[in-house]
Amino acid sequence: MIYAQEHRSIHQSDLEFYKNQPYEKGITEPVEIIPLQFDKSSGNGKLVFGFLPYWEYPGALTWLRYDIVTHIAAFDFQIDSLGNVTNPSGWPWTNMINSAHQNGVKVIMTAVNFDASQIHWLITNTTAKQNFFAKVKATINQYSLDGVNIDFEGFNTADRGSVINGFMTELTNYIHTELPGKEVSFAGPAVNWSGWDLQGLPTSCDYIFIMGYDFLGFMEYHNRSISAFNWWRLQYYKYSKYAIFWLSPRKVDPWCSLLWL
């Protein structure tokens, strides 16, 4: 397999740091999970997509702004090469799920793998794929979640084009058939480090979250480790190598790069 260097995202860097830190939940969760009461994201066509990592829970309950976000992506559901799913520490986060759903905020499972060889097997092996699809469906059903975000990073170059696009198409078709109304999204790179088919990628799922928050240094003026709302207008053309005329407004979400909660 050919592998090309990609910069590690803040997702990967933080996960590697916190995975060896002790975790203690320390709260009681309700037994019943409340489904989404209304869809706030359908109102103005804009999505504000915040990733909530497990090490910020349950502390985040004191400062989460449900009036600002439209989606909260629970991070991280670890995925192995066979398609098995391991829940985040302290899961289920029922207090957060219920508060979000009562405020019209969707809760998304973030499926995570940062190992190139494991990703390759998962997205190319039929048995592993079908197992993963079924496990995603079961997780969404069990916890009344509203979709899945695929946060696979560190791909082999050969897997970044038609291979991942085909996988995402299969997953999207499966979820839309089995769970109508649920969303499938992809955490896409802010720079095409080589190999990505960026014309095909947005057609393979409901929308793409662009990991643009980690632009930091001389090349930016407004965004730091998290990007400001005006990143779309001021930064996207300058630093992303996406050909954005390929991507419709509903398929790509630079707005999503606002929050790493």
N, C-alpha and C positions, 0 to 999 in steps of 0.2 A: 504494500500500500504506500502511496505517495502521501507525505504529510507536509503541510506548509505551516509556518509559524503564524499563530494568531495571538494577539494580546489577550491576556486573561481578563475576564470581566470582573466587576466588583462582586457579582454573584459568587463566582468561583473563589476569589480571594477571601471574601468574608466567610464562606462556608468552610474553607480549609482552616481558617483561624478558630472558628467557634466550635468545630466538631470535636475538638479535644477539651473543651471547657465544660465544667459540670453544669447540668441543667436541673432545676427544681421548679416545678410548676406552682405549687403552693396555693391553688385556689380550687374551689368546687365548681363543677360545670353542671348546668341543667341537663336533665335526661333527654328532654324532647328538643329536636332540632326543627326550627321554624323555616319553612320554604320561603323563597323570594315572594314578597308581598306585592311589589310592583317593580317595573323596570325603569329606573331613573335614566339609564343611558339612552333610551329610545327618544328622549325629549328633544335634544338639540344636535344629535349626530356626533357629539364629541365624547371620546372615552378618556378618562383619567385613571390610569392603571397603576395601582400601587402594589409592590411586592412586600409582603409581611413575612420576614424570616422568623423561624421558631425561637431564636434567642431573644427576640423582642416581645415574645408573648409569655406571660399575660400582662407585662408592664404596659404594652401598647393600648390596653383597654382604657387607660386614663387619658390618652391624648389622640386617639384615632378620630379623624375628621370625616365622618360619613357624609357631611354636606359637600365635601370637595371631591371625593373620589367617586367613580362609577363602578370600579372593579377592585377587589382585593385578591391578590394571588397568594395563597398560602404556600410558603416556601420552607422545606422542600420535601416532596415525595420522591424518595430515591428509587430509581429504576435500575434493575440489573440487566445483564445481557440476555436473560431468558424472558424478560418482560414482567418480572415480579415487582410488586410495589411495596415499599416500606414507608409507613406514615412518618410525618415529622414528629419530633419530640413533643410530648404533652398532648398529642392529638387524641380526640377531637377538641377543637377550640370552639366549643358550643356557644360561649358567651359572645365571642366575636361574630360567629356565623349568624346568630339570631339578631344581634344589633344591626349588622349589615343588612340582612334581609328585611328587617322592619323599616329600614331607611332606603330601600330600593337599590342597594348596592349588591352587585353580584360577587360571589365568592368562587374563585377558580383554584383548582389544584394545579400546582406547578410540578410537572414531571421532569426530574433532573438526572442527567448523567454527563460527566465531564471526561470520560475515558473513551478514546477513539476506537479501540478494538472492541469494547463492549457495545458502543453505539453501532458500529458496523454490523456486528452479528444481529443485534436487535432489529435493525431496519432492513436487513436482507434475508433473514431466516423466517420462513413462513410460520413455523410453529411459535417462535418467539413473538412475532408480530401479533398473531391471533391471541396469544395469551395476554399480551400487553393491552390490546384493545378491550378484551373482556374484563381485565382488572381495572382499567380506567372506568368502564361502564359501571362496574360494581361499586367502585369508590364514590363516583358521582351520585349513584342511587342511594347508597347507604347514608351519606352525609348531606343529602339535598344540595349538592354543589351545582354550579351553573356552567361548568365547562372545564376545559383543560388547556394549560399552556405548556408547550413543549420547549423546555430549556435544556437542549443538548448542545454542548460546546466542546471544541477541540476536535472537530471532525477530521478524518482523513480527507485530503483534497478530492479524491475520487468519489467521495460520498456526498459532497456538497451540492452537486447539481441535480441530475435526474433522479438519483437514488433517494435523497431526502425528500425531494418534491413528490416522488411517487408514494413514499411512505406517508407523507402528510395528506395526500389525496385519499389514500385508503383509510386512514384514521378518520378524516373528516366525513367521508361518506358513511363509514360505520357509525359514528356518533350521531350524525344527522338522521340516519335510519333508525337506530335503536333508541335514541333519546332526542326526539325532535325539540328544537328550541335551544339546545345546549350548544355552547360555543367551543370552537377549536382554534387556537392561536399558536403562533410560533415566535420565539425570542430570536430575532434576527440580528446579525452583526451590523454595526454602524459603518463598517468599511468592508468592501469586497476584497478580502485578503487573497483571493484567487479561488476559482472553482465554482462559485455560487451562480446558479441560474436565476437571476433576479427578475426575469420576465415570467418564469414559470412558478416561482415560489408563492407570490400573492394569490395565484389562482388555486393553490392547493389547500387553502384553509380560509377561515373567516376573516382574519386580519393578522398583521405582523406587528409585534412589539419591537421597536428598534432600540437596541441597547446603546443609547447615545449619551448616557449620563456620565460615562467615565472619561470624557474629554476634559483634560485638566492640564493647564500649562500655558505656554506662550501663544498657542493657536486659538485660544478662546477669550472672550471678553465678558460674557454674561453667565455662562454655566460653570458650575464647579462639579463636585462629585455627584450632584443631582442637577438636572437641567431645568432651566426656567421655561415657562410657557412660550416665550418668544424665541426659543431655540429653533423652532420650525422655520421661522422667517429669517433669522439672522445667521444661523449656523449650518442648517441642513445642506444648503447648496455648496457651502464652502468645504465641509469636511467629509460628507458621506459620498461614497462612490456608487450609491444607488443611482440608476437612471430613473428618476422619479416619474417621468412621463409614462413609464410602464405601470405605475401603481395608482389605482384609484383612491380617492380620499377615504373611502370606507375600508380599504384593504390595508392601509399602512397607518400606524399610529405613532407619530413622533411625540404626540401628546403623552403617550404612555411613558416616555422617558423621564417624566417629572419626578417620580417618587421611588426611592428605595427605603421603605418605611423603617 
